[in-house]
Amino acid sequence: MTAPFRTLPAAALLALIAGTAAAERTDLTIALQLEPPHLDPTSAAAGAIDSVLYANVFEGLTRFTESGAIVPALARSWETADDGLAWTFHLAQGVTFHDGTAFDAEDVKFTLDRARSEGSVNAQKALFEGIESVEVVNPQTVVLHLAQPDGNLLFNLAWGDAVMVAPETVAGIKTAPVGTGPFRFSDWRQGDSIVLEAYDSYWGEAPALNRATFRFISDPTAAFAAVMAQDVDAFAGFPAPETLPQFEADPRFQVLVGTTEGETILAMNNARAPFDDVRVREAVAHAIDRQAVIDGAMEGLGIPIGTHFAPHNPDYEDLTALSIYDPERSKALLAEAGLAEGFTTTLKLPPPSYARRGGEIIAAQLRAVGIETEVQNIEWAQWLEEVFRGKDFGLTIVSHTEPFDIGIYGREDYYFGYGKPEFRDLMDRLAATADPSDRTALLHEAQEMIAHDFVNGYLFQLAYPTVADARLRGLWTNAPTQATDLTGVTWSE
């Protein structure tokens, strides 16, 4: 049995042993920059929750693939009534939650009724408002009755906010999530890591990994050190893009650079003076040199945008010329608004590199036209509390990574305070429209409306760099939703 190994040269023997060890690995340590504030994707706007749990621990009726396509998940098939007002979903057989209890149509009803209820704290409650009722036909069949036809229904059900939960375990979901996915929650060392383990009774194809550890490293310098020392096997959304050439030149690593749904914006509080004046918002927009922000904060990784829409979407309209960098125009607009001497406002920055680094550059650009900013670096939970929920800000920088989320501009109570009735009417017409050319026209109108109203400063579409061990296969390159899907990840020789 051992003779063949004795006849091999030492170098070949070591290579064989190393290759065998790599092929047999079933664990993974992957780093992310942001730690979730809690572990309930159905009650918070924090994409960091989905980054760990989407498709791994929790599943919905439908799901996103890496290409952004919508495919069956817990619902294996469906049909819709001729009038578009009833959708019948047929559920997968033999599905159990991680506590061993069965998943069935009653859980679908509980989940969707909870999400759309009057007291719902679901950050995307608007996705479910068109559902009039949820009817349980039998344990494997459920019917959604709609107030009007909704061409976005399958898309909406794929969001992380629409994953299935059970009434028996929902009370503890924020610290001990129980889903139906291929991995079950094992441990959370707050401030450090979350551990997932393969669920032996998973209803679908078992993952190749038995254990996955998510480590949270917010500082870009520490991120570089951890990857270079191979303390982590991969870093998804790597926050130090200036170091990517070093990893590209090192055969131990692979560098993946993909696209995201992340519209990165300088959000303005439209409900608070002076940003309630469109001239001031336009002045801010013309004060920003987008390319300088992309080059300085992202090492050139990012696509300039002029509205809240992803450039890779076929319905995208390039409106960057409306808010071209023009500081003299910015000063003139401020004078026209009675602010020739400028003004001071807050600029609250969450932890991601695009915000902290981009904020320094934008603060200097605004200062050049007379707008002083009180820069405050805040943690993610604080941002959610003060900015998103409390609306206590003048300016902030954030990347909206939810897919196809232009509809947020129709929400009256949304944090940047736009909620224009005409825009809400556009979204209602879009939801009731199925014809592709008509939908394109409506989406162009929506993009133009918010661009001409200068609701926010539109900066760039966030790139998604990942640095990983060269032997890893199956990591998502693109991020059509904020997820770190490990269901297809394997080690190779």
Secondary structure, 3 states (H helix, E strand, C coil): CCHHHHCCCHHHHHHHHHHHHHHHCCEEEEEECCCCCCCCCCCCCCHHHHHHHECCCECCCEEECCCCCEEECCEEEEEECCCCCEEEEEECCCCECCCCCECCHHHHHHHHHHHHCCCCCCCCHHHHCCEEEEEEEECCEEEEEECCCCCCHHHHCCCHHHCCCCCCCHHHCCCCCCCCCCEEEEEEECCCEEEEEECCCCCCCCCCCCEEEEEECCCHHHHHHHHHCCCCCEEECCCCHHHHHHHHCCCCEEEEEEEEEEEEEEEECCCCCCCCCHHHHHHHHHHCCHHHHHHHHHCCCCEECCCCCCCCCCCCCCCHHHHCCCHHHHHHHHHHCCCCCCEEEEEEECCCHHHHHHHHHHHHHHHCCCEEEEEEECCHHHHHHHHHHCCCCCEEEEEECCCCCHHHHHCCCCCCCCCCHHHHHHHHHHHCCCCHHHHHHHHHHHHHHHHHCCCCEEEEEEEEEEEEECCEECCCCCECCCCCCCCCCEECC
